[in-house]
Amino acid sequence: MKLLFVCFMGRNRSRTGAELYAKRGYETRYAGTCDWADVPLTDTLIRWADLVVCMEPYQQRKVLSLSPSAETVVLDILDDYEYNDPALKSLLLTRLKGRLPE
């Protein structure tokens, strides 16, 4: 399964999520919704993914504006975490549990 993790800048939350789930055997990528994101969100990235994992609702709206048929989920994880933060990893695992094939 291919997962695209999306946050604002594509540096902390989405990058952490992509790396965490890549270690669990998923194909992953990450992107940000802002103009200066490390990896900007594009329709091509969205179409690549089986599921787009958004950290906040406004990111889901951005994804759907680019690709209305995209399969998305919102984790409601605010931009309060640094890259690789253990608390962030725990939230990512907890909030995606049951939404992905094991």
N, C-alpha and C positions, 0 to 999 in steps of 0.2 A: 504494500500500500504506500502511496506517495502522499506525504504531508507537507504542506506549505504553512509555515508559521509566520504570522504577520503582527508587527507592533508598529510603533510610531517611527522610530529611527532605524530599526533593524539592527540594533547593536546588543541589547541586553536580553530582553524577554524572548524575542523570536529566535535569536541566535542560540540562547540556552536551550530552548525547546527543541530546536532542530538537532542540536548535538546530543541532547539527552535521548531523543527517540531514535536517532541514527544508531546509537549503541544498543538499542532494543530491536534492531533489524529492519526498521522502516527506512524507505528512501525519503530523505528530507531536504528541504531548502528553506530559506528564510528571506524576508523582505520587510521594508518599512514603507509607510504611507506618505511620509513627508518628502518634500522636494530634495532634501539633502541627505536622504537615507543612504547608508552604505551600499545596500542593494535595493534599488527602487522597485516598488510593486508594479508589475506589468500584467497585461492580459495573457501574455505567453506563459508567465509563471503560474498564473491562476489556472489556465487550461492544462498545464502539466500535472497539477495536483488532483488526487482523488478527494482530498478533504483539505479545506483551508481553515487553519486554526487561528482565530483572531483573539487578541488579548482583550479588546474593548469593543463595544457596539459600534462606535463610529468607524472602526477599521472594517467591520463587516459591511457597513453601508458603502464604503469605498470599494471593497472587493466586488460587491454586487452591482455597483454602478459600472464597473469595468466588464464584468462577466455575470449577467443576471442569473444564469443557470448554475453557477458554482455551488458546490456543496460546502457549507460553512458551519462552524461552531464558534461560539463566543465563550471564553473562559472567565471573563470579568476579573482580570488581573491588572491592577493599576500599575502605572509606571513608577513604582516605588522600589525597584530592585536593581541591583547591579548584575552584570554578566556573571553567570555561574553561581549565584547566591543559593545556598542550600535551602532557604525558605522558598525561593522561587521554584526550584526543582521539585520540592514537595508539593507545591500548589499545582504545578503542571501535571505531575503524576496523578494527583487526587482528582483534579477536575476533568481529566481526559479518561479516567478509569471508566470502563463500561461503554465507551463511545468508539473504541477501536478493537479490531480483532487482536486477540492475544498471540 
